[in-house]
Amino acid sequence: MSNTKTKNKTHKPLFIIMKRELKAYFTSPVAYIVTCLFLILSGLVFFSFFFLQNRADLREFFSWLPIFFSFFVPALTMKLFAEEKRVGSIETLMTLPVTEVDVVMGKYFASLIGTVAMLAPTLLYLITLEIFGNPDYGPIAGGYVAAIFLGAAFTAIGCFASSITNNQIIAFFTGFIICIALTMIDTFSVVMPGPVLSFVSFISARSHFSSISKGILDTRDLIYFISVAALFIAMTIHTQKKAKN
């Protein structure tokens, strides 16, 4: 019984920080602007290809999603640490009985929920597919699973980018460059030699995303996204510990 109480007490700061960040997220005009822009662009892609190619699927939407996430996820995460460093509130936060892990994980989970919330309205596209066609829900389900894993990885990258600066613009561009590099690196695979090509395929976020979005749940693809997220979360925690010292 005492162990359970201790465990709950230990994890309470994480959830308090997460709720604090969610409240800030859903009251921030930036989050709504970013979400609206994402939905406008993704809607243009979906409806353009839907009516032009007369295909009742989300194939084109999912093919563009890694590029969209490369831009919009860092836009959602850019203020996580950078803004608090700029105004000095991060020092106040770290004087409370919380650890760097609590702070980073609380902010990370809140941002991941924000990313999923940004993606959620695209489920309305399924209504259009049902009205005008007979969609195959296997690849659609795979696409959304892939989107969540991709969002988890890119959110971790965005958190790290925000933790290394007190400037939101620098945080955004740092996160964007890392995300777009992981997304687009396989574009140059045609001019790369064999050994390099294997490495590029391994680190390419888009190739792993594409595999899952086809409805193929390969553990290697899942491990890739989990590993990327874990790596950048660990780097963010290390950055916070270093800044505290």
LINDA-V613093 format. One record per residue. N is the residue number from 1. PHI is phi in whole degrees, 0 to 359 (* if undefined). PSI is psi as a letter, one per 30 degrees, with the letter a starting at -180 (none if undefined). Layout:
BEGIN
N_PHI_PSI ; N_PHI_PSI
END
This chain:
BEGIN
1_*_e ; 2_294_e ; 3_296_e ; 4_296_e ; 5_297_e ; 6_296_e ; 7_295_e ; 8_296_e ; 9_295_e ; 10_294_e ; 11_269_f ; 12_298_e ; 13_303_e ; 14_302_e ; 15_288_e ; 16_296_e ; 17_295_e ; 18_298_e ; 19_295_e ; 20_298_e ; 21_290_e ; 22_295_e ; 23_297_e ; 24_295_e ; 25_296_e ; 26_281_f ; 27_251_g ; 28_266_k ; 29_295_f ; 30_300_e ; 31_299_e ; 32_290_e ; 33_295_e ; 34_299_e ; 35_297_e ; 36_297_e ; 37_296_e ; 38_299_e ; 39_292_e ; 40_295_e ; 41_294_e ; 42_294_e ; 43_294_e ; 44_298_e ; 45_296_e ; 46_298_e ; 47_288_e ; 48_298_e ; 49_287_e ; 50_297_e ; 51_276_e ; 52_287_e ; 53_260_f ; 54_55_h ; 55_242_k ; 56_270_i ; 57_208_l ; 58_249_g ; 59_301_e ; 60_292_e ; 61_301_e ; 62_289_f ; 63_292_f ; 64_270_f ; 65_301_e ; 66_302_e ; 67_291_e ; 68_299_e ; 69_297_e ; 70_301_e ; 71_268_e ; 72_279_e ; 73_294_e ; 74_299_f ; 75_293_e ; 76_284_e ; 77_262_f ; 78_298_f ; 79_265_f ; 80_310_e ; 81_254_e ; 82_301_e ; 83_292_e ; 84_293_e ; 85_291_e ; 86_296_e ; 87_269_f ; 88_87_g ; 89_283_f ; 90_293_e ; 91_294_e ; 92_297_e ; 93_298_e ; 94_284_f ; 95_277_f ; 96_283_l ; 97_285_i ; 98_228_l ; 99_257_l ; 100_299_e ; 101_296_e ; 102_302_e ; 103_295_e ; 104_294_e ; 105_291_e ; 106_298_e ; 107_293_e ; 108_296_e ; 109_296_e ; 110_297_e ; 111_292_e ; 112_295_e ; 113_298_e ; 114_297_e ; 115_295_e ; 116_296_e ; 117_296_e ; 118_294_e ; 119_282_e ; 120_306_e ; 121_299_f ; 122_291_f ; 123_297_f ; 124_294_f ; 125_299_f ; 126_296_f ; 127_297_e ; 128_298_e ; 129_297_e ; 130_292_e ; 131_289_e ; 132_255_f ; 133_200_a ; 134_231_i ; 135_291_l ; 136_268_j ; 137_279_f ; 138_297_e ; 139_297_e ; 140_294_e ; 141_298_e ; 142_298_e ; 143_296_e ; 144_287_e ; 145_297_e ; 146_298_e ; 147_296_e ; 148_293_e ; 149_294_e ; 150_297_e ; 151_299_e ; 152_297_e ; 153_291_e ; 154_290_e ; 155_296_e ; 156_297_e ; 157_297_e ; 158_297_e ; 159_299_e ; 160_298_e ; 161_300_e ; 162_287_f ; 163_281_f ; 164_261_g ; 165_210_l ; 166_251_g ; 167_245_j ; 168_296_e ; 169_294_e ; 170_297_e ; 171_299_e ; 172_298_e ; 173_292_e ; 174_296_e ; 175_297_e ; 176_298_e ; 177_297_e ; 178_295_e ; 179_295_e ; 180_290_e ; 181_295_e ; 182_293_f ; 183_282_e ; 184_263_f ; 185_299_e ; 186_287_f ; 187_297_e ; 188_264_g ; 189_294_f ; 190_292_f ; 191_253_g ; 192_255_k ; 193_290_l ; 194_308_e ; 195_300_e ; 196_291_e ; 197_300_e ; 198_297_e ; 199_293_e ; 200_298_e ; 201_297_e ; 202_290_e ; 203_268_f ; 204_286_j ; 205_294_e ; 206_292_e ; 207_293_e ; 208_290_e ; 209_298_e ; 210_299_e ; 211_297_e ; 212_292_e ; 213_293_f ; 214_275_f ; 215_92_g ; 216_259_j ; 217_270_i ; 218_267_k ; 219_300_f ; 220_296_e ; 221_290_e ; 222_295_e ; 223_297_e ; 224_301_e ; 225_293_e ; 226_297_e ; 227_293_e ; 228_298_e ; 229_299_e ; 230_297_e ; 231_299_e ; 232_285_f ; 233_294_e ; 234_298_e ; 235_294_e ; 236_293_e ; 237_299_e ; 238_298_e ; 239_297_e ; 240_292_e ; 241_296_e ; 242_294_e ; 243_293_e ; 244_291_e ; 245_281_none
END
